[in-house]
């Protein structure tokens, strides 16, 4: 755990909104300066994401094609993957350069009977030399402890948007429900991966409040994914207008300043971003991506394109401390 006593007070929503309002070059200069202070600016963490149980989720999140309440392409559920499928994916991900494997399920939360299979998947990924991350929905304290004891490194549970905008996106759970799972994860000693989605009809103030909520957690997340909404047919947000790309860069920069020691991951929607936009995001402080052509149910940039972009920009994949320490 970090020594929180030495950490400065978190930035509030007003201060973060003021960052958004800075001239673009001034904001990027500040963010890049913070980034260089805490990270090698030319290293990017590379992760892979696998849906180990797709569709049929009982929640009504407006962005999600896996909700059984919508008419999305993945609304019908599938069973948990088999161990051999997970092992084959982990090996491919490692061969493509991934350092962490995040595995996700479409359900409100795991039943205790599911955890033995989940723990086997953790063992499989670790045996391939990968860090492990799970996103399984809501966890109680005992489930979080079991995952920690099984060797899980990270748990992903996004807050998605601001507390004020949350009820416009989902009605089957509250913002406080999400914070409760984050508390259980943190108390178990797991690293926290937590971020949000842009382009869901939120205002700039909502984006500032989302970042402020992350910064105000008792311990800031170690990993912060910033997703661009990929509008999916059959979901309530299928016709959401696209976000101004510069607002994405501003959000990355504000997150870097407010969460200086976190990995900020440029996540969903990257397949539709130009190389120039991605380069601006990396300069603004993004230093983590997902590899692979698929992110759960949405498209992603191809590994070959990522390799070419990294070469063009002089970027290299970082080696995680967890994996090094296991050798």
Backbone bond lengths (Angstrom), bond angles and torsions (degrees), N, CA, C in turn:
res aa  C-N    CA-C-N  psi(-1)  N-CA   C-N-CA  omega(-1)  CA-C   N-CA-C  phi
1 X - - - 1.463 - - 1.531 110.08 -
2 X 1.337 115.73 149.99 1.453 119.78 176.91 1.523 110.02 -75.67
3 X 1.309 117.08 156.21 1.455 121.88 174.35 1.524 107.38 -82.61
4 X 1.333 115.99 97.51 1.454 120.53 -174.23 1.522 112.54 -71.08
5 X 1.338 116.72 -19.56 1.456 119.13 -178.36 1.527 111.95 -63.94
6 X 1.335 117.09 -26.96 1.460 120.69 -177.49 1.522 113.03 -92.80
7 X 1.334 116.83 -0.18 1.454 119.78 -176.80 1.523 110.26 -86.26
8 X 1.347 118.28 141.04 1.460 120.34 178.77 1.520 110.97 -67.69
9 X 1.313 116.76 161.68 1.458 121.04 177.99 1.529 109.34 -61.47
10 X 1.329 117.83 139.83 1.465 119.98 -178.42 1.523 111.61 -65.73
11 X 1.319 115.44 148.35 1.458 120.29 175.90 1.519 109.46 -70.02
12 X 1.320 116.39 139.35 1.447 121.26 176.20 1.517 111.80 -87.87
13 X 1.336 115.43 176.21 1.457 120.38 -175.87 1.526 111.89 -62.44
14 X 1.340 117.87 -37.85 1.469 120.05 -179.64 1.528 111.18 -63.83
15 X 1.339 116.16 -43.49 1.461 119.99 -179.70 1.524 111.06 -67.03
16 X 1.324 117.17 -37.35 1.465 120.22 -179.93 1.521 110.23 -71.36
17 X 1.340 117.27 -38.83 1.460 119.45 176.67 1.530 110.72 -63.65
18 X 1.321 116.71 -33.54 1.463 120.05 176.15 1.525 111.02 -65.18
19 X 1.345 117.30 -34.23 1.462 119.68 175.39 1.528 110.59 -61.88
20 X 1.337 116.58 -44.54 1.466 120.67 178.95 1.527 111.35 -56.37
21 X 1.329 116.14 -33.43 1.464 120.66 -174.47 1.520 113.45 -82.13
22 X 1.328 118.06 -7.15 1.463 120.56 179.21 1.529 110.85 -64.01
23 X 1.328 117.66 153.40 1.467 118.52 168.65 1.527 110.24 -52.63
24 X 1.307 116.50 142.19 1.458 121.76 -171.77 1.527 112.25 -53.63
25 X 1.312 117.35 -46.95 1.465 120.26 -178.11 1.526 111.61 -65.63
26 X 1.334 117.17 -37.50 1.464 120.20 178.50 1.521 111.14 -65.18
27 X 1.330 115.93 -42.29 1.466 119.79 178.95 1.525 110.64 -63.17
28 X 1.335 117.02 -44.91 1.461 119.21 -179.56 1.521 111.45 -65.90
29 X 1.314 117.45 -36.98 1.463 120.23 178.09 1.529 110.16 -61.65
30 X 1.333 117.03 -46.49 1.457 120.36 -179.84 1.525 110.85 -63.14
31 X 1.326 116.20 -45.27 1.462 119.64 -177.70 1.526 111.19 -65.30
32 X 1.319 116.94 -42.65 1.463 119.74 -178.36 1.531 111.06 -67.91
33 X 1.323 116.72 -33.66 1.464 119.91 176.43 1.525 110.75 -63.97
34 X 1.332 116.60 -44.74 1.472 120.64 176.11 1.523 109.97 -61.81
35 X 1.315 116.47 -43.46 1.465 121.38 -178.96 1.525 111.16 -58.80
36 X 1.320 116.88 -47.29 1.467 120.76 179.90 1.520 112.40 -64.47
37 X 1.304 116.81 -29.45 1.462 120.13 -179.72 1.526 111.58 -68.34
38 X 1.327 117.31 -30.27 1.463 120.99 -173.65 1.527 114.13 -110.05
39 X 1.328 117.90 -19.69 1.461 120.68 -174.25 1.526 110.51 -140.45
40 X 1.327 114.95 158.56 1.454 120.50 166.67 1.528 106.63 -70.42
41 X 1.333 119.33 119.82 1.468 121.15 -173.61 1.521 113.73 -69.53
42 X 1.321 117.71 -10.09 1.463 120.63 -178.39 1.527 112.81 -110.22
43 X 1.327 116.90 13.78 1.460 121.48 175.40 1.525 110.10 -110.90
44 X 1.311 115.98 138.55 1.461 122.36 179.44 1.522 108.74 -130.81
45 X 1.319 115.79 129.16 1.464 121.04 176.65 1.529 108.80 -72.94
46 X 1.328 116.82 135.27 1.458 121.60 -178.61 1.518 110.11 -116.36
47 X 1.325 115.97 124.86 1.454 122.62 -176.32 1.527 109.13 -126.49
48 X 1.326 115.72 165.68 1.456 121.53 174.51 1.523 108.26 -128.39
49 X 1.331 116.54 151.14 1.461 122.25 -176.64 1.520 109.23 -127.95
50 X 1.322 115.87 130.20 1.462 121.78 -178.08 1.520 109.68 -129.83
51 X 1.327 116.55 128.70 1.464 121.13 173.17 1.520 108.03 -84.22
52 X 1.326 116.72 107.14 1.471 120.35 -178.62 1.526 112.06 -89.89
53 X 1.320 116.74 -8.12 1.467 121.89 173.66 1.510 106.42 -155.60
54 X 1.337 117.07 109.12 1.449 122.32 -170.31 1.518 111.45 -105.15
55 X 1.347 116.71 137.88 1.451 122.76 169.10 1.521 115.33 74.92
56 X 1.341 113.76 168.19 1.453 120.77 176.99 1.506 114.93 79.56
57 X 1.335 118.71 17.11 1.458 121.22 -177.63 1.530 109.89 -71.99
58 X 1.340 118.73 136.00 1.468 120.75 -178.53 1.526 114.25 -78.19
59 X 1.335 118.29 -9.81 1.462 120.68 -179.61 1.528 110.44 -77.12
60 X 1.346 116.64 160.47 1.469 119.83 -175.21 1.536 112.82 -113.43
61 X 1.323 118.04 33.16 1.467 121.80 178.76 1.533 110.05 -53.27
62 X 1.324 116.35 124.26 1.448 120.87 -170.37 1.509 115.63 -66.98
63 X 1.331 117.08 -17.36 1.462 121.47 -178.16 1.524 112.96 -91.86
64 X 1.348 117.32 -9.79 1.465 120.10 -161.92 1.522 113.47 -100.60
65 X 1.314 115.10 123.73 1.468 121.18 177.59 1.521 112.24 -77.77
66 X 1.342 117.46 -7.30 1.461 120.64 -178.52 1.530 112.85 -94.73
67 X 1.323 117.25 1.45 1.459 120.76 179.13 1.517 110.72 -74.26
68 X 1.333 116.30 131.54 1.462 120.85 176.51 1.522 111.51 -70.54
69 X 1.314 117.69 -12.08 1.464 122.23 -179.57 1.526 112.13 -86.36
70 X 1.333 116.98 -10.34 1.458 121.18 179.69 1.530 109.47 -109.61
71 X 1.304 115.05 177.09 1.460 120.86 178.16 1.519 109.53 -109.66
72 X 1.330 115.64 41.01 1.453 120.70 -179.84 1.519 112.65 -76.90
73 X 1.330 116.53 168.72 1.466 120.57 -176.66 1.521 113.82 -66.74
74 X 1.332 118.40 -16.43 1.466 120.65 -179.12 1.530 110.98 -123.64
75 X 1.334 116.47 32.08 1.461 119.63 -175.72 1.524 112.34 -72.21
76 X 1.329 117.50 -26.00 1.463 120.78 178.38 1.523 109.47 -86.75
77 X 1.319 115.74 139.22 1.450 120.52 -172.33 1.515 114.44 -83.49
78 X 1.313 115.34 153.75 1.459 123.24 172.53 1.522 108.02 -119.36
79 X 1.339 117.74 158.09 1.468 119.78 177.20 1.519 111.65 -73.59
80 X 1.328 115.59 167.90 1.459 120.48 173.85 1.522 110.51 -57.51
81 X 1.318 115.92 144.54 1.462 121.06 176.59 1.518 111.37 -61.72
82 X 1.307 115.17 161.69 1.462 121.38 173.10 1.529 109.46 -86.45
83 X 1.303 115.89 159.12 1.458 121.08 -177.04 1.523 112.16 -60.46
84 X 1.317 117.43 -39.54 1.464 120.23 -179.00 1.526 111.66 -63.54
85 X 1.340 116.59 -35.05 1.464 120.11 178.42 1.524 110.47 -66.72
86 X 1.319 116.49 -42.44 1.461 120.82 179.40 1.529 110.03 -65.04
87 X 1.335 116.38 -42.74 1.470 120.34 -179.69 1.527 110.81 -62.06
88 X 1.344 116.88 -43.35 1.464 120.06 -179.63 1.521 110.95 -63.96
89 X 1.338 116.85 -40.92 1.466 119.82 178.97 1.520 110.46 -65.83
90 X 1.326 117.13 -42.90 1.471 120.77 -179.29 1.524 110.55 -59.66
91 X 1.324 116.87 -40.96 1.464 120.26 179.95 1.530 111.16 -66.49
92 X 1.344 116.33 -41.27 1.469 119.11 177.67 1.521 110.67 -64.33
93 X 1.334 116.25 -42.40 1.465 120.20 -179.77 1.521 110.93 -61.94
94 X 1.327 116.61 -43.28 1.461 120.30 178.62 1.524 110.59 -63.12
95 X 1.333 116.89 -40.90 1.463 120.65 -179.94 1.529 111.37 -65.32
96 X 1.338 117.50 -30.11 1.459 121.34 178.99 1.523 112.73 -81.46
97 X 1.342 116.77 -7.03 1.456 120.34 176.53 1.508 115.51 108.38
98 X 1.345 118.08 6.31 1.462 120.14 179.93 1.520 110.41 -68.27
99 X 1.317 115.90 143.99 1.465 122.26 176.77 1.524 111.74 -106.13
100 X 1.335 116.62 -20.35 1.461 121.08 -179.11 1.513 109.05 -137.00
101 X 1.315 115.74 142.28 1.458 121.07 174.50 1.521 108.49 -113.68
102 X 1.331 115.10 119.09 1.459 121.53 174.90 1.518 108.03 -103.04
103 X 1.327 116.80 129.48 1.459 122.76 -178.31 1.517 109.44 -118.52
104 X 1.342 116.21 132.02 1.451 120.56 -173.64 1.509 113.09 -126.70
105 X 1.332 115.21 151.25 1.454 122.22 177.41 1.518 110.06 -127.70
106 X 1.332 115.74 148.41 1.462 121.31 177.45 1.524 108.73 -98.44
107 X 1.304 115.60 85.79 1.461 121.66 172.68 1.531 108.34 -156.39
108 X 1.317 116.89 167.89 1.470 119.42 179.44 1.516 110.79 -66.01
109 X 1.296 116.37 -38.14 1.456 122.76 178.56 1.508 108.50 -176.02
110 X 1.316 118.86 160.85 1.464 121.23 -176.66 1.530 111.78 -76.71
111 X 1.321 115.39 145.36 1.460 121.21 167.27 1.523 107.74 -82.61
112 X 1.296 116.26 154.08 1.467 119.06 -179.48 1.526 111.73 -57.22
113 X 1.336 116.33 -32.05 1.472 119.64 -179.03 1.528 112.01 -67.35
114 X 1.339 116.58 -19.73 1.463 119.87 179.41 1.523 112.30 -80.32
115 X 1.323 116.96 -22.88 1.461 119.49 -167.15 1.524 113.39 -67.06
116 X 1.334 118.12 -31.37 1.469 118.97 178.40 1.525 110.87 -61.71
117 X 1.341 117.04 -41.98 1.466 119.83 176.84 1.523 110.54 -65.96
118 X 1.322 116.21 -43.18 1.467 120.66 179.39 1.525 110.29 -58.76
119 X 1.316 116.50 -43.10 1.470 120.86 -179.87 1.525 110.85 -64.23
120 X 1.323 117.38 -35.58 1.465 119.57 175.76 1.530 110.24 -64.09
121 X 1.326 117.40 -38.37 1.456 120.41 178.71 1.534 110.38 -64.63
122 X 1.323 116.48 -37.84 1.470 120.08 176.07 1.524 109.91 -61.62
123 X 1.320 116.75 -45.54 1.469 121.32 178.76 1.530 111.05 -58.69
124 X 1.327 116.20 -41.43 1.464 120.85 -178.27 1.523 110.67 -63.17
125 X 1.335 116.58 -47.29 1.465 119.87 -179.32 1.524 111.61 -64.23
126 X 1.330 116.72 -41.09 1.461 120.23 179.26 1.531 110.91 -64.92
127 X 1.328 116.18 -37.01 1.468 119.87 179.46 1.523 111.46 -64.51
128 X 1.337 116.92 -25.30 1.464 121.12 177.78 1.534 111.91 -87.17
129 X 1.335 116.80 3.43 1.461 120.83 177.74 1.504 114.42 82.70
130 X 1.345 117.29 24.25 1.450 121.61 -178.56 1.522 111.24 -106.81
131 X 1.320 116.56 146.09 1.457 120.23 163.77 1.520 108.13 -64.21
132 X 1.333 116.48 158.96 1.454 119.75 -177.90 1.517 111.26 -124.76
133 X 1.333 114.55 142.02 1.454 122.08 175.38 1.526 107.36 -141.17
134 X 1.307 117.15 141.55 1.459 122.11 176.84 1.521 109.47 -125.01
135 X 1.324 117.33 145.24 1.446 123.23 169.29 1.520 106.94 -131.77
136 X 1.332 115.44 100.49 1.465 123.09 -169.93 1.521 112.49 -118.87
137 X 1.334 117.66 8.56 1.448 120.02 -176.03 1.518 111.30 90.96
138 X 1.312 115.45 -149.16 1.464 121.21 -175.06 1.526 110.98 -76.82
139 X 1.335 115.56 136.42 1.464 122.21 178.92 1.518 109.61 -120.99
140 X 1.351 115.50 143.11 1.459 117.77 167.33 1.530 108.61 -90.29
141 X 1.323 116.30 175.02 1.466 120.63 -173.79 1.520 111.63 -62.81
142 X 1.328 117.18 -39.68 1.470 119.83 -178.17 1.523 111.13 -67.59
143 X 1.318 117.58 -40.35 1.466 120.27 178.40 1.528 110.71 -64.11
144 X 1.308 117.33 -40.81 1.467 120.24 178.16 1.526 110.56 -62.22
145 X 1.318 117.08 -40.73 1.459 120.70 177.91 1.516 111.37 -63.75
146 X 1.327 118.03 -40.51 1.466 120.87 179.23 1.532 110.94 -62.86
147 X 1.319 116.67 -40.58 1.461 119.69 179.34 1.521 111.39 -67.20
148 X 1.333 116.57 -39.02 1.463 119.95 176.45 1.522 110.45 -62.39
149 X 1.316 117.28 -46.23 1.468 121.21 -179.74 1.525 111.67 -63.73
150 X 1.340 116.42 -26.54 1.467 120.76 178.98 1.522 112.24 -78.07
151 X 1.340 117.61 -8.38 1.454 120.26 177.99 1.508 115.04 100.06
152 X 1.338 117.76 10.42 1.455 119.94 177.07 1.522 109.60 -63.23
153 X 1.329 116.20 138.06 1.464 121.34 -178.92 1.529 111.85 -89.45
154 X 1.336 116.60 -52.01 1.460 122.35 -174.44 1.524 110.28 -125.55
155 X 1.335 115.22 152.43 1.461 120.28 169.14 1.519 107.52 -127.15
156 X 1.350 115.21 128.00 1.459 120.97 179.10 1.524 110.22 -98.48
157 X 1.321 115.07 128.51 1.468 121.01 174.49 1.522 106.27 -153.80
158 X 1.323 116.79 97.35 1.463 121.19 -173.54 1.526 111.78 -77.00
159 X 1.334 116.19 146.82 1.465 119.55 170.65 1.522 110.70 -84.14
160 X 1.323 116.97 -17.79 1.463 125.97 171.14 1.523 115.23 74.92
161 X 1.330 118.30 -45.42 1.456 119.75 -177.16 1.520 108.49 -156.41
162 X 1.313 117.25 -168.73 1.466 120.00 -179.73 1.523 110.41 -73.60
163 X 1.328 118.12 158.04 1.467 120.16 174.94 1.528 111.85 -56.71
164 X 1.334 116.91 -35.55 1.469 120.74 -176.83 1.523 112.49 -73.09
165 X 1.323 117.74 -32.58 1.472 121.40 -176.98 1.529 112.19 -90.02
166 X 1.324 116.27 -12.14 1.464 121.12 -172.77 1.524 112.26 -54.70
167 X 1.336 117.57 -44.65 1.470 120.46 -175.53 1.523 112.32 -68.20
168 X 1.326 117.97 -16.02 1.459 121.01 175.17 1.523 112.39 -80.25
169 X 1.330 116.38 -13.37 1.462 121.99 -175.88 1.523 111.72 -105.30
170 X 1.321 117.18 -34.82 1.465 120.84 -176.53 1.528 108.80 -149.36
171 X 1.350 115.90 142.56 1.466 120.56 179.29 1.522 112.99 -117.80
172 X 1.324 118.31 -9.99 1.467 120.73 -174.32 1.524 113.12 -87.51
173 X 1.307 118.33 -5.32 1.459 122.28 170.33 1.519 108.81 -153.63
174 X 1.308 116.12 164.95 1.454 121.76 -175.81 1.525 111.11 -105.24
175 X 1.311 115.03 165.89 1.461 120.83 173.91 1.522 110.06 -60.00
176 X 1.335 116.71 -37.86 1.461 121.45 179.48 1.527 111.24 -65.07
177 X 1.339 118.28 -33.04 1.464 120.48 175.24 1.527 110.41 -58.89
178 X 1.321 116.01 -41.19 1.461 119.52 179.97 1.529 110.82 -67.75
179 X 1.326 116.31 -41.04 1.460 119.06 178.39 1.521 111.30 -63.58
180 X 1.330 117.49 -33.34 1.459 120.65 179.98 1.531 110.78 -65.59
181 X 1.318 117.47 -41.60 1.466 119.66 176.68 1.521 110.60 -64.46
182 X 1.331 117.20 -41.83 1.463 119.81 177.88 1.523 111.21 -59.91
183 X 1.328 117.16 -37.82 1.458 120.43 177.19 1.526 110.81 -64.62
184 X 1.330 117.41 -43.19 1.465 120.53 178.84 1.525 111.04 -62.24
185 X 1.311 116.48 -41.12 1.469 121.91 179.53 1.523 110.50 -64.86
186 X 1.316 115.79 -46.19 1.464 121.06 -178.85 1.530 110.77 -64.04
187 X 1.349 116.66 -43.76 1.457 120.59 -179.25 1.526 111.83 -64.99
188 X 1.320 117.08 -27.47 1.463 120.87 178.10 1.522 112.15 -76.61
189 X 1.327 117.31 -11.32 1.463 120.77 179.83 1.506 114.11 90.17
190 X 1.331 118.10 11.67 1.461 121.45 176.19 1.526 109.80 -81.17
191 X 1.321 116.54 149.09 1.458 120.64 171.86 1.533 107.99 -73.05
192 X 1.328 115.19 145.35 1.456 121.38 -174.84 1.522 110.74 -104.51
193 X 1.321 115.10 129.90 1.462 123.08 171.28 1.521 106.10 -113.16
194 X 1.325 117.47 116.99 1.462 120.01 -173.00 1.517 109.75 -154.80
195 X 1.314 116.17 126.34 1.455 120.60 179.15 1.504 111.20 -151.61
196 X 1.338 116.53 -142.02 1.453 118.65 -175.78 1.514 112.98 -158.84
197 X 1.335 114.06 -175.67 1.462 123.08 -176.53 1.524 108.17 -123.22
198 X 1.310 116.32 133.05 1.462 121.79 178.18 1.527 109.70 -104.32
199 X 1.331 115.29 149.69 1.455 119.78 176.28 1.516 113.69 95.19
200 X 1.339 117.43 20.19 1.471 121.40 -179.47 1.528 111.43 -102.40
201 X 1.320 117.07 30.34 1.456 120.80 179.33 1.509 113.94 84.03
202 X 1.333 115.83 9.32 1.465 119.46 -179.64 1.526 110.50 -79.21
203 X 1.318 115.97 161.42 1.458 122.08 175.76 1.530 109.35 -93.11
204 X 1.330 115.63 170.53 1.465 119.64 173.61 1.527 110.03 -59.65
205 X 1.324 116.90 -37.92 1.464 120.44 177.08 1.528 110.68 -59.46
206 X 1.329 117.23 -39.60 1.469 120.19 176.83 1.520 111.11 -63.18
207 X 1.327 116.77 -40.21 1.465 119.00 179.30 1.524 110.45 -64.54
208 X 1.333 116.48 -39.94 1.462 119.73 176.64 1.523 111.14 -65.02
209 X 1.331 117.25 -40.34 1.463 120.80 179.86 1.522 111.39 -67.68
210 X 1.330 117.28 -34.82 1.463 119.86 176.82 1.529 110.59 -62.75
211 X 1.340 116.50 -47.83 1.463 119.90 179.43 1.525 110.21 -63.75
212 X 1.340 116.81 -39.53 1.463 120.40 178.70 1.529 110.75 -62.51
213 X 1.331 117.08 -38.68 1.468 120.31 178.91 1.525 110.93 -64.50
214 X 1.320 117.58 -37.69 1.458 120.99 176.89 1.528 110.73 -66.85
215 X 1.335 115.85 -44.36 1.468 120.04 -178.92 1.522 111.82 -66.46
216 X 1.344 117.54 -25.96 1.462 121.55 -176.14 1.525 113.18 -87.07
217 X 1.329 118.27 -4.24 1.460 119.75 177.20 1.536 109.10 -59.96
218 X 1.344 118.12 151.33 1.469 120.21 -179.04 1.522 113.29 -52.41
219 X 1.318 116.89 -34.79 1.463 122.26 169.13 1.516 107.49 -133.25
220 X 1.336 118.94 121.49 1.467 119.59 -178.08 1.522 111.27 -58.18
221 X 1.325 118.06 148.94 1.467 120.53 178.42 1.524 111.34 -60.06
222 X 1.326 115.30 145.24 1.464 119.53 175.34 1.530 111.24 -78.46
223 X 1.319 116.27 -21.91 1.458 121.53 -178.29 1.528 108.26 -136.90
224 X 1.342 116.52 132.58 1.469 121.09 -175.98 1.530 109.37 -129.40
225 X 1.330 118.48 97.07 1.461 119.88 175.69 1.523 111.77 -76.46
226 X 1.321 116.01 131.04 1.459 122.68 173.95 1.531 106.83 -111.09
227 X 1.326 115.47 112.05 1.461 122.24 -176.96 1.520 110.65 -103.93
228 X 1.319 116.08 141.42 1.460 121.34 167.07 1.520 107.22 -95.11
229 X 1.329 116.92 131.23 1.450 119.74 178.62 1.525 110.72 -55.33
230 X 1.334 115.09 130.69 1.460 121.54 169.10 1.524 105.54 -105.31
231 X 1.339 118.85 100.64 1.464 120.13 -175.97 1.526 111.10 -61.32
232 X 1.325 116.24 125.50 1.457 122.00 -175.68 1.524 110.22 -109.92
233 X 1.320 117.60 135.29 1.470 120.58 178.96 1.531 110.81 -57.21
234 X 1.326 115.37 140.63 1.451 120.37 177.18 1.508 115.07 86.91
235 X 1.348 117.36 -1.77 1.465 121.20 178.19 1.522 109.59 -104.66
236 X 1.338 117.65 156.05 1.471 119.71 179.86 1.525 114.25 -58.14
237 X 1.327 118.03 -23.45 1.458 121.09 -178.16 1.522 112.88 -102.63
238 X 1.325 117.00 20.11 1.467 118.89 -176.28 1.523 112.98 -63.80
239 X 1.342 117.76 -24.17 1.465 120.72 -179.52 1.525 112.68 -108.40
240 X 1.331 116.74 20.00 1.464 119.78 179.16 1.525 110.24 -62.88
241 X 1.336 118.12 133.61 1.466 119.87 179.22 1.524 110.69 -67.92
242 X 1.323 117.53 148.17 1.468 120.12 -179.35 1.522 111.78 -67.91
243 X 1.317 115.26 148.42 1.461 121.88 177.67 1.530 109.83 -78.82
244 X 1.317 116.53 143.17 1.462 121.31 173.58 1.531 108.41 -57.02
245 X 1.333 119.10 125.17 1.466 120.68 -178.87 1.523 113.74 -56.16
246 X 1.323 117.30 -33.43 1.467 119.07 179.26 1.530 111.19 -67.33
247 X 1.336 116.65 -27.63 1.463 119.38 176.45 1.523 110.48 -69.57
248 X 1.320 117.14 -32.81 1.468 120.56 173.05 1.525 109.65 -61.52
249 X 1.320 117.77 -47.61 1.459 120.74 -178.87 1.527 110.22 -62.96
250 X 1.327 116.79 -41.63 1.461 119.69 177.20 1.535 111.37 -61.23
251 X 1.316 116.86 -38.82 1.468 119.94 179.40 1.519 110.90 -66.32
252 X 1.330 116.97 -43.04 1.465 120.67 175.92 1.531 110.01 -58.42
253 X 1.325 116.66 -45.76 1.461 120.67 -178.31 1.524 111.44 -64.60
254 X 1.327 117.21 -43.47 1.461 120.14 179.47 1.524 110.83 -64.65
255 X 1.336 116.54 -39.21 1.463 119.99 177.58 1.526 110.95 -64.53
256 X 1.324 117.50 -39.39 1.469 120.43 178.56 1.526 110.97 -62.34
257 X 1.321 117.45 -42.48 1.466 120.49 -178.74 1.528 110.69 -70.05
258 X 1.330 116.98 -42.40 1.467 120.73 -177.06 1.515 112.63 -76.01
259 X 1.340 117.27 -25.48 1.468 122.76 -177.07 1.530 108.11 -128.30
260 X 1.321 117.53 67.55 1.471 121.07 -166.85 1.519 115.03 -63.61
261 X 1.322 118.89 -27.05 1.471 119.93 -175.88 1.527 113.15 -100.44
262 X 1.323 117.81 1.13 1.465 121.04 -178.59 1.522 110.91 -84.39
263 X 1.326 115.04 149.16 1.459 119.92 164.69 1.527 106.80 -75.26
264 X 1.315 117.56 123.98 1.460 121.75 177.64 1.521 107.76 -102.58
265 X 1.335 115.17 115.39 1.471 119.04 -172.75 1.519 111.11 -99.77
266 X 1.320 116.01 124.70 1.449 123.12 170.85 1.528 106.36 -79.21
267 X 1.329 116.79 107.67 1.465 119.93 -164.82 1.518 112.52 -112.04
268 X 1.335 118.19 -120.39 1.464 121.46 -173.01 1.526 111.57 -60.22
269 X 1.326 115.14 147.37 1.454 121.80 179.89 1.505 114.50 92.77
270 X 1.326 116.59 -2.94 1.468 119.56 -174.50 1.519 111.84 -67.54
271 X 1.345 117.32 -25.16 1.471 119.43 -178.21 1.527 111.70 -65.02
272 X 1.347 116.59 -23.71 1.461 120.46 -179.27 1.527 112.80 -96.42
273 X 1.331 117.37 0.56 1.460 120.97 -178.82 1.524 110.46 -89.51
274 X 1.313 115.71 141.29 1.460 119.58 175.02 1.526 109.88 -70.00
275 X 1.309 116.21 160.88 1.464 120.23 175.04 1.524 110.66 -60.01
276 X 1.328 116.09 -37.24 1.462 119.85 -179.27 1.527 111.24 -64.95
277 X 1.337 116.95 -40.40 1.461 120.09 178.40 1.523 110.74 -65.73
278 X 1.323 116.98 -42.58 1.459 119.48 177.93 1.529 110.92 -62.55
279 X 1.327 116.78 -39.55 1.468 119.73 179.00 1.523 110.76 -61.59
280 X 1.332 117.31 -41.04 1.463 120.36 176.71 1.531 110.81 -62.45
281 X 1.331 116.81 -40.00 1.462 120.19 179.10 1.527 111.00 -64.43
282 X 1.321 117.57 -40.83 1.467 120.46 177.65 1.534 109.95 -64.19
283 X 1.322 116.78 -41.06 1.462 119.80 178.96 1.532 110.69 -64.95
284 X 1.335 116.44 -35.18 1.461 121.32 -178.48 1.522 112.88 -75.26
285 X 1.341 117.48 -11.02 1.453 118.75 175.44 1.504 116.52 129.19
286 X 1.339 118.83 -2.58 1.462 119.65 174.24 1.527 108.72 -68.38
287 X 1.308 117.07 131.54 1.468 119.46 179.98 1.525 112.07 -144.44
288 X 1.329 115.32 35.88 1.455 121.28 175.62 1.518 108.05 -156.86
289 X 1.339 116.73 142.12 1.467 121.73 176.56 1.521 109.18 -142.11
290 X 1.333 114.87 163.54 1.456 121.65 167.80 1.524 108.92 -95.49
291 X 1.322 116.54 132.16 1.454 122.27 171.24 1.532 109.71 -90.34
292 X 1.322 116.51 164.31 1.454 120.87 176.18 1.510 111.89 104.04
293 X 1.325 116.37 154.89 1.454 121.15 -173.09 1.526 113.29 -82.78
294 X 1.352 117.70 -5.58 1.455 120.76 -177.23 1.518 109.68 -137.90
295 X 1.356 116.33 137.31 1.456 122.79 171.67 1.525 106.92 -118.64
296 X 1.331 116.50 100.79 1.463 121.72 -174.58 1.532 108.56 55.64
297 X 1.347 118.59 -97.93 1.468 119.98 -177.87 1.527 112.53 -116.60
298 X 1.333 118.58 6.33 1.464 120.73 -178.43 1.521 110.56 -115.77
299 X 1.328 115.13 159.35 1.460 120.36 -179.20 1.524 110.91 -73.40
300 X 1.333 114.96 157.57 1.456 122.19 176.81 1.524 108.67 -137.38
301 X 1.310 116.39 164.30 1.465 120.47 175.07 1.520 109.78 -60.69
302 X 1.326 117.63 147.33 1.457 120.48 -178.67 1.532 110.21 -77.85
303 X 1.349 116.69 150.55 1.473 119.00 177.91 1.522 113.23 -56.02
304 X 1.336 117.06 -37.77 1.460 119.69 179.75 1.511 112.14 -64.19
305 X 1.323 116.43 -40.84 1.465 119.52 178.10 1.520 110.62 -66.18
306 X 1.333 116.74 -40.80 1.466 119.77 178.33 1.526 110.96 -61.87
307 X 1.323 116.82 -41.77 1.463 119.95 -179.98 1.527 110.98 -62.03
308 X 1.340 115.96 -40.93 1.462 119.88 178.76 1.522 111.00 -66.21
309 X 1.347 116.32 -41.76 1.459 120.31 179.34 1.526 110.93 -63.98
310 X 1.327 116.68 -44.01 1.465 120.09 178.15 1.527 110.49 -58.80
311 X 1.326 116.52 -42.95 1.471 120.34 -179.50 1.528 110.49 -64.79
312 X 1.320 116.32 -41.99 1.457 120.50 -179.84 1.522 111.67 -62.37
313 X 1.339 115.80 -40.36 1.463 120.74 -176.11 1.527 113.28 -90.27
314 X 1.322 117.67 -4.79 1.459 120.35 -178.05 1.510 112.89 71.87
315 X 1.336 116.82 29.17 1.459 121.71 178.88 1.522 110.22 -93.54
316 X 1.312 115.92 156.58 1.464 120.67 176.79 1.525 108.74 -140.94
317 X 1.321 114.82 153.12 1.465 120.38 179.06 1.517 109.75 -74.23
318 X 1.315 116.24 138.57 1.457 121.00 178.91 1.519 110.53 -87.65
319 X 1.297 116.71 149.81 1.463 122.56 175.94 1.514 107.64 -97.72
320 X 1.330 117.26 125.70 1.461 120.75 -175.90 1.519 111.58 -71.74
321 X 1.314 115.60 145.88 1.465 120.50 178.17 1.511 111.16 -64.72
322 X 1.353 117.30 -35.12 1.463 120.21 -178.30 1.518 111.67 -60.45
323 X 1.362 114.84 -45.01 1.464 118.46 -178.64 1.511 110.98 -68.37
324 X 1.347 117.40 -40.58 1.457 120.77 178.70 1.532 109.81 -60.07
325 X 1.320 116.57 -43.57 1.462 120.39 -177.06 1.520 113.36 -68.99
326 X 1.326 117.65 -19.33 1.460 120.59 -179.99 1.521 111.71 -81.84
327 X 1.334 117.56 -18.35 1.449 120.36 -174.42 1.534 110.71 -76.05
